[in-house]
Structure formats: structure tokens, C-alpha cells
Amino acid sequence: MTTTAEPETPSIVPDQRPSFDEVYAAHYADLTVQLFAYFGDRQEAQDVVQEAFCRALSRWSAVSRYDDPVAWVRRVAWNLAVSRWRRARTALLHLRRQRPAEPQVDGPSPERVALVAALGKLPAQQRRAVVLHYLADLPLAEIADREGVAEGTVKSWLHRGRAALNTQLNLTDTTGEGL
């Protein structure tokens, strides 16, 4: 009996590349411990390792062909850790350069609120004359020049403005001169 040699069929070798799930399950905890030692913050370490594995998953067809896919994930995790550390350091330096917090100042007094409200009720010319003369310390001549009117008109506006403020603020003047 003669036997004919049958052609050898190539044996199918199963894919030797590890699956993403296997790599994740085997190395997540180790990488997290390494990054925790670097960061000193477990949550940050977990976030960085998780981000590195997410990036590996999106490129798994290429990453899985590397001789050591875990080395790629480790490098990405370390790079992310260093980037976060640099961002945090830059933010801290920026905060240190900022002005210190301004001291807390009390709000306006009730008298000031009442005065501003009373000034708001005056006609525009009277209000401008009172503010320019009493708050900006401008002389009558300069106010008149600025408003384009005679000095007598400015005196009239001031007189009427003071009278209206006296009434609104219920001020009593013991000198008889008004405000």
C-alpha cells in the first residue's frame, strides 16, 4: 500500500497578543501604585492611569502589537502625571503673583445712601451744580464756563438744589444758611 503524503496544512497559531481587558486587569493596580507614589494623591493616580488606559483602548490595534504594550501605557500615564503636575505648579505660581485679597470694606452708610437717593431726585442741572461745587470743589466760575451759563444761573441752581436736599433729607440748619 502506498501512502501519498498529504500536503501539510499550516497550523493556525492563536493570536498571541493579549487582549485589552487582560492587560487592564493585570496592570491597572500596579500602575496606580506607581503613580500614587509619584503624586501622593490616590485619586489623581487613578485618574491618570485610567486616562492612559482610555488612550490605549482607542489605539489598541496598534498598541497591542508592541513588544510591551504595558510600557506604552506606563509612559502615557507618567507623561500625563508630569503634565498635570506642571499645570498645577503654573496655576499655583500664578495665584501667588496675584494681589492679596483686598480688605473687606463696610457698605455705604445710611446717610450716604439717603444723599445719593436725594441727589437722584434733583433736576439734572441742579444735580450737576451741587456735585461739581460740593464734591469736586469747583468754583462757580468754572462750573458756569463748563455748563455754558452765567455764574448767576449756577448760583440759582445751587440754591434750589440745596433747598430741595434740605427738604428731602429733613435737615435743619441752625445757622440759617442751609446746606
FENVEN-V153832 format. One record per backbone hydrogen bond with DSSP energy under -0.5 kcal/mol. CO is the residue of the C=O (numbers start at 1). NH is the residue of the N-H. E is the energy in kcal/mol with one decimal. If there is no record, write none. Layout:
co=[CO,CO]
nh=[NH,NH]
e=[E,E]
This chain:
co=[1,2,3,4,11,12,19,20,21,22,23,24,27,28,29,30,31,32,33,34,35,36,41,42,43,44,45,46,47,48,49,50,51,52,53,54,55,56,57,59,59,60,62,63,66,68,68,69,70,71,72,73,74,75,76,77,78,79,80,81,82,83,84,85,86,87,88,89,90,91,92,93,94,95,109,110,111,112,113,114,115,116,117,118,118,119,123,124,125,126,127,128,129,130,130,131,131,132,139,140,141,142,143,144,144,150,151,152,153,154,155,156,157,158,159,160,161,162,163,164,165,166,166,167,172]
nh=[3,4,5,6,13,14,23,24,25,26,27,28,31,32,33,34,35,36,37,38,39,40,45,46,47,48,49,50,51,52,53,54,55,56,57,58,59,59,60,62,63,64,65,66,69,71,72,73,74,75,76,77,78,79,80,81,82,83,84,85,86,87,88,89,90,91,92,93,94,95,96,97,98,98,113,114,115,116,117,118,119,120,121,121,122,122,127,128,129,130,131,132,133,134,135,135,136,138,143,144,145,146,147,148,149,154,155,156,157,158,159,160,161,162,163,164,165,166,167,168,169,170,171,170,174]
e=[-0.5,-0.6,-0.5,-0.5,-0.7,-0.6,-2.1,-3.0,-2.6,-2.1,-2.0,-2.2,-2.5,-2.3,-2.2,-2.1,-2.5,-2.3,-2.1,-1.2,-3.3,-2.8,-2.4,-2.7,-2.4,-2.6,-2.4,-2.6,-2.5,-2.3,-2.4,-2.2,-2.2,-2.0,-2.6,-1.8,-0.7,-0.8,-1.3,-1.5,-2.8,-2.6,-1.1,-1.5,-0.5,-0.8,-1.1,-2.0,-2.9,-2.5,-2.4,-2.5,-2.7,-2.6,-2.6,-2.4,-2.7,-2.4,-2.6,-2.4,-2.6,-2.5,-2.6,-2.4,-2.7,-2.5,-2.3,-2.5,-2.3,-2.4,-2.2,-1.4,-0.7,-0.7,-2.2,-2.3,-2.5,-2.6,-2.3,-2.5,-2.8,-1.9,-0.7,-0.9,-0.5,-1.1,-2.6,-2.6,-2.4,-2.7,-2.6,-3.0,-2.4,-2.7,-0.6,-1.8,-1.9,-2.5,-2.0,-2.7,-2.4,-2.6,-2.6,-1.4,-2.1,-1.5,-2.5,-2.1,-2.5,-2.7,-2.4,-2.6,-2.7,-2.7,-2.2,-2.5,-2.5,-2.6,-2.0,-2.7,-2.8,-0.7,-1.7,-0.5,-0.6]
